[in-house]
Amino acid sequence: MESGKRDMTVYAPIDPGESMDAIGNRIQQHAQIRGSHRALIDEQGALDWRSLVDQVNRIANRLREAGLRPGESVAALSGNSRNDVALYLGTLVAGGCMVPLSGMASTEALALMVADCEARFLFISGQQRELFGRLRALLTKVPGERIISLAGALDGADYSLVDWLAQTAATARPEPVTLNDPFNIIYSSGTTGTPKGILHDYRFRQRQMVRMSRYGLDGEAINLVSTPLYSNTTLVSVLPTLYHGGTLVLMAKFDAHRFLQLAETHRVTHAMLVPVQYQRILAQPDFDRFDLSSFKLKLCTSAPLRSAVIADAMARWPGNLREVYGLTEGGISTSLDCAA
C-alpha cells in the first residue's frame, strides 16, 4: 500500500510465510454470513452485524471521498458507543491508521497528540463534548472541514456524523493492506509525561486477534466492555471479538452494579477488567444474587491483582480468571492461569 504517513519503523519478528485475512475483509464476511447476529449492544439497544458493517462501509467510503489516503491517521476523542466502534472499523476498511485519544489527557497533551500523529480527520465522541470545547482553540493542525461530531451538532465541529455521511453509499470496498501497514497508534504517557505514540502494524494486531481466540474470544463470545476504547487494555479483547464475529456489550461508563446487571441480562462470557474494578464488583452487597454462570473467562491487566482478590473471584465468580502482563509496545506477554 502507498502510505501517506511518514515512516514509523516497527521491530517485530517476521515470518516469511505469514498470511493475513484482514479485519476489514472479515467483517464483510460477518455481514454476509451472520448478518442478524448481534455485533454490539449499547445504551441504544442491539445492533446486528449487517447494520454495523453498513455504517462501517459508509464511514470508510466517506473518508476516502474526503481525501483520506492509505496509511494516514484518523484521530478520535473516543467514547464507548456504536459510533466509536464503527469509526474504528471504518478507518481500517478505508486503509487508514486509527488513533484513539484519551479523554483523561490534558488539552495541551491532546493537541500535541493530534499534531504528532498528523491526523487528517478528528472525530469527537458524544462523551467528550465538554473536553472538545476546551481543546478546539488549540487545534491548528487538522485540515479544514475535517472535524466531525459522532453525536449530533457540536460547537466547533464542521459536521455531525449524520450530515457528514448523507448520500454516502454502504458499498463494501475494503482497502488492500499488508502485514507491514499501520493499524493504530496508541498514546502512552510513559515516564516523562510527554505523550508517546506507539505504532501497531497489522502483523502485531493480526497475531493478537488470532491468539486471543484461544481464550474463547471468538464468534460465540459476549464481551462486556467497561474500560475505554482508547485504552490498549480494552482493545486487546475488543478487536478479537470483532474479528471473529462475536458480540460487544458496551458500557459508556463503568458502574459496578450496572456491570452485574448487564452481565446477567446478556449472558456475558468474557470481560477485561483492571484490579480496582474487580474489587468494586466483588464488594457489591448483592453480588451473590446475580446469575453469572455464563462467564467463561475474565482477564485482568494494567496492575497487579492482589492474591486475596483472586481467591475471592475464583470462589464466588464463575469462569476462570487470567492475569496478563505485557507491554503496549508488544514483545513477550505473561499469563497467569488462576485455576492452575
C-alpha positions in Angstrom: 0.0 0.0 0.0 1.2 3.5 -0.8 1.3 5.2 2.5 0.5 8.9 3.2 2.2 8.7 6.6 5.8 9.2 7.5 7.8 6.1 8.1 7.5 4.7 11.6 9.6 1.5 11.9 8.1 -1.5 13.8 10.6 -4.1 15.0 8.5 -7.3 15.1 9.8 -10.8 14.3 8.8 -11.6 10.7 7.7 -15.0 9.5 8.2 -15.0 5.7 5.3 -17.5 5.2 2.8 -15.5 7.3 -0.5 -14.5 5.7 -3.5 -12.5 6.9 -7.2 -12.2 6.5 -7.5 -8.5 7.3 -10.2 -7.4 9.7 -11.7 -5.1 7.1 -12.4 -8.2 5.0 -13.5 -10.3 7.9 -16.3 -8.0 9.0 -17.7 -8.1 5.5 -18.0 -11.8 5.8 -19.8 -11.5 9.1 -22.3 -9.2 7.5 -23.0 -11.8 4.8 -22.8 -15.0 6.8 -24.2 -13.9 10.2 -25.8 -10.6 9.4 -28.6 -11.0 12.0 -26.2 -12.0 14.8 -25.7 -9.2 17.4 -22.5 -7.3 16.8 -22.9 -4.9 19.8 -25.2 -3.8 22.5 -25.1 -0.3 24.0 -27.4 2.2 25.6 -29.4 2.5 22.4 -30.0 -1.3 22.2 -28.7 -4.1 20.0 -27.1 -3.6 16.5 -26.6 -6.6 14.3 -23.6 -7.3 12.1 -25.3 -6.3 8.8 -26.3 -2.9 10.2 -22.9 -2.3 11.8 -21.0 -3.1 8.7 -23.3 -0.9 6.6 -22.3 2.0 8.8 -18.7 1.0 8.8 -18.6 1.0 5.0 -20.3 4.3 4.8 -17.7 5.8 7.1 -14.9 4.2 5.1 -16.3 5.5 1.8 -16.8 9.0 3.1 -13.3 9.1 4.5 -11.9 8.3 1.1 -14.2 10.8 -0.7 -13.0 13.4 1.7 -9.3 12.8 0.9 -8.0 10.1 3.3 -5.1 8.2 1.7 -4.0 4.7 2.8 -1.8 4.8 5.9 -2.9 8.3 7.0 -4.2 8.8 10.5 -7.7 9.4 11.8 -7.9 10.6 15.4 -10.8 10.4 17.8 -11.6 11.7 21.2 -13.1 8.3 22.0 -16.0 7.0 24.0 -17.7 3.7 24.3 -20.6 3.7 21.7 -21.6 2.1 18.5 -20.4 5.1 16.5 -17.0 4.8 18.1 -16.7 1.2 17.1 -18.0 1.9 13.6 -15.4 4.7 13.2 -12.6 2.4 14.3 -13.6 -0.3 11.8 -14.4 2.2 9.1 -10.9 3.8 9.3 -9.4 0.3 8.9 -11.7 -0.6 6.0 -10.5 2.7 4.3 -6.9 1.7 4.8 -6.3 4.4 7.5 -4.5 4.2 10.8 -6.8 4.7 13.8 -5.6 6.9 16.7 -7.9 6.8 19.7 -7.2 9.6 22.2 -7.7 9.5 25.9 -10.4 11.8 27.5 -8.2 11.7 30.6 -5.4 13.7 28.9 -5.0 17.4 29.3 -6.0 19.6 26.4 -2.4 20.6 25.8 -1.3 16.9 25.6 -4.2 16.1 23.3 -3.3 18.9 20.9 0.3 17.5 20.8 -1.0 14.1 20.0 -3.2 15.3 17.2 -0.3 17.1 15.7 2.2 14.3 16.3 0.1 11.7 14.5 -0.6 14.1 11.6 -4.3 13.4 11.9 -6.2 14.1 8.7 -9.5 13.9 10.5 -10.7 14.3 14.1 -13.9 12.7 15.4 -15.5 13.7 18.7 -17.5 11.2 20.8 -20.6 12.4 22.4 -19.0 11.6 25.8 -16.2 14.1 25.1 -18.2 17.2 24.1 -17.1 19.3 27.1 -13.4 18.4 26.7 -13.6 19.3 23.0 -14.9 22.7 23.9 -11.7 23.4 25.8 -9.5 21.7 23.1 -10.8 23.4 20.0 -8.8 26.6 20.2 -5.6 24.5 20.4 -6.2 22.6 17.3 -4.1 24.1 14.5 -3.0 21.0 12.5 -6.3 19.4 11.5 -7.2 20.3 7.9 -10.4 22.4 7.4 -13.8 20.7 7.2 -12.5 17.6 8.9 -13.7 17.8 12.5 -16.8 15.6 12.9 -19.1 15.1 15.9 -20.1 11.5 16.4 -23.3 12.5 18.3 -25.3 15.4 16.9 -24.4 19.1 16.3 -21.4 20.3 18.3 -19.9 23.8 18.5 -16.5 23.9 16.8 -17.1 20.8 14.7 -17.6 21.1 10.9 -20.2 18.4 10.7 -22.3 15.9 12.7 -21.8 12.3 11.6 -25.3 12.1 10.2 -24.8 15.2 8.0 -21.3 14.1 7.0 -22.5 10.7 5.8 -25.5 12.0 4.0 -25.7 10.5 0.5 -22.8 8.2 1.1 -23.3 4.6 0.0 -22.6 1.5 2.1 -20.8 -0.3 -0.8 -18.1 -2.7 0.5 -14.7 -1.7 -0.7 -12.0 -2.7 1.8 -8.7 -1.2 1.0 -6.0 -3.8 0.4 -3.5 -3.9 3.3 -0.3 -5.8 4.1 1.1 -7.1 7.4 3.5 -4.1 7.4 0.8 -1.4 7.1 -0.1 0.8 10.1 -3.2 -0.4 12.1 -3.3 2.0 15.0 -1.3 4.4 17.2 -1.8 4.2 20.9 -0.5 7.1 23.0 1.2 6.3 26.3 2.3 8.9 28.9 5.4 6.9 29.7 7.7 8.2 32.5 8.3 11.7 31.3 4.7 12.9 30.9 5.2 13.6 27.2 2.7 11.6 25.1 4.4 8.9 23.0 2.8 7.3 20.0 3.1 3.5 19.9 2.5 2.2 16.4 0.9 -1.2 15.9 1.1 -2.7 12.4 -1.3 -5.3 11.0 1.3 -8.0 11.8 1.1 -7.2 15.6 -2.7 -7.0 15.7 -3.4 -9.9 13.4 -1.3 -12.2 15.6 -3.0 -10.9 18.7 -6.5 -11.3 17.3 -5.8 -14.9 16.3 -4.1 -15.7 19.6 -6.9 -14.3 21.8 -9.3 -16.8 20.2 -7.6 -19.4 22.3 -9.2 -17.7 25.3 -12.6 -18.0 23.8 -12.8 -14.5 22.3 -14.4 -15.8 19.1 -17.7 -15.7 17.3 -19.6 -17.0 20.3 -18.1 -14.6 22.8 -20.2 -12.0 24.5 -17.7 -9.5 25.8 -18.7 -6.9 28.4 -16.6 -3.7 27.7 -16.3 -1.4 30.7 -12.9 0.2 30.1 -12.4 3.0 27.5 -11.9 2.1 23.8 -8.8 4.4 23.7 -7.0 2.0 26.0 -4.9 -0.8 24.6 -6.1 -2.9 27.5 -9.6 -2.7 26.1 -8.5 -3.3 22.5 -6.8 -6.5 23.4 -10.2 -8.1 24.0 -12.4 -5.9 21.7 -10.5 -6.4 18.5 -10.5 -10.2 18.6 -14.2 -10.2 19.5 -14.9 -8.1 16.4 -12.5 -10.0 14.2 -14.2 -13.4 15.0 -17.7 -12.0 14.8 -18.7 -12.1 18.5 -20.8 -9.6 20.4 -19.7 -6.5 22.4 -21.7 -5.1 25.3 -20.6 -1.5 25.7 -20.7 0.5 29.0 -20.4 4.2 28.4 -19.1 4.5 32.0 -18.2 1.8 34.5 -20.5 1.2 37.4 -20.1 -2.0 39.4 -23.8 -2.7 40.0 -24.7 -1.9 36.4 -21.9 -4.3 35.3 -23.5 -7.1 37.2 -26.9 -6.3 35.7 -25.6 -6.3 32.2 -23.6 -9.5 32.7 -26.7 -11.3 33.9 -29.1 -9.9 31.3 -26.9 -10.5 28.2 -25.3 -13.8 29.4 -21.8 -12.4 29.2 -19.0 -14.8 28.6 -15.9 -12.6 28.8 -14.7 -9.3 30.4 -11.3 -7.5 30.5 -11.0 -5.5 33.8 -8.4 -3.8 35.9 -7.8 -4.6 39.5 -9.9 -1.8 41.1 -12.9 -3.0 39.0 -12.7 -6.5 40.5 -12.6 -5.0 44.0 -15.6 -2.8 43.4 -17.7 -5.6 41.7 -16.9 -8.2 44.3 -17.7 -5.7 47.1 -21.3 -5.1 45.8 -23.6 -6.2 48.7 -25.8 -8.2 46.4 -23.1 -9.7 44.2 -24.1 -13.2 45.0 -27.7 -12.8 43.9 -26.7 -12.3 40.2 -26.5 -15.2 37.8 -23.0 -15.0 36.3 -22.9 -18.7 35.3 -22.4 -17.7 31.6 -18.9 -16.4 32.3 -16.1 -18.5 30.7 -13.2 -16.2 31.3 -12.3 -12.9 33.0 -9.0 -11.1 32.2 -7.1 -8.7 34.4 -4.2 -6.4 33.4 -2.6 -3.0 33.9 -1.7 -3.6 37.5 -1.1 -6.5 39.9 -4.2 -8.2 41.3 -3.9 -9.0 45.0 -4.0 -12.7 45.9 -7.0 -12.1 48.2 -9.0 -10.6 45.3 -8.0 -13.5 43.1 -9.1 -16.0 45.8 -12.4 -14.2 46.2 -13.1 -14.0 42.5 -12.3 -17.7 42.0 -14.6 -18.7 44.9 -17.6 -16.6 44.0 -17.5 -15.6 40.3 -18.0 -18.5 37.8 -15.5 -19.0 35.0 -11.7 -18.8 35.0 -9.6 -15.8 35.7 -6.3 -14.9 34.0 -3.8 -12.2 34.9 -2.0 -10.8 31.9 1.3 -8.9 32.0 2.7 -7.3 28.9 3.7 -4.0 27.2 1.7 -1.8 24.9 4.7 -1.8 22.6 4.4 -5.6 22.2 7.0 -8.3 22.9 6.6 -11.1 25.4 3.4 -11.4 27.4 2.9 -13.5 30.6 -0.4 -15.0 31.5 -1.2 -16.4 35.0 -3.9 -19.0 34.9 -5.6 -18.6 38.3 -7.3 -22.0 38.1 -4.0 -23.8 37.7 
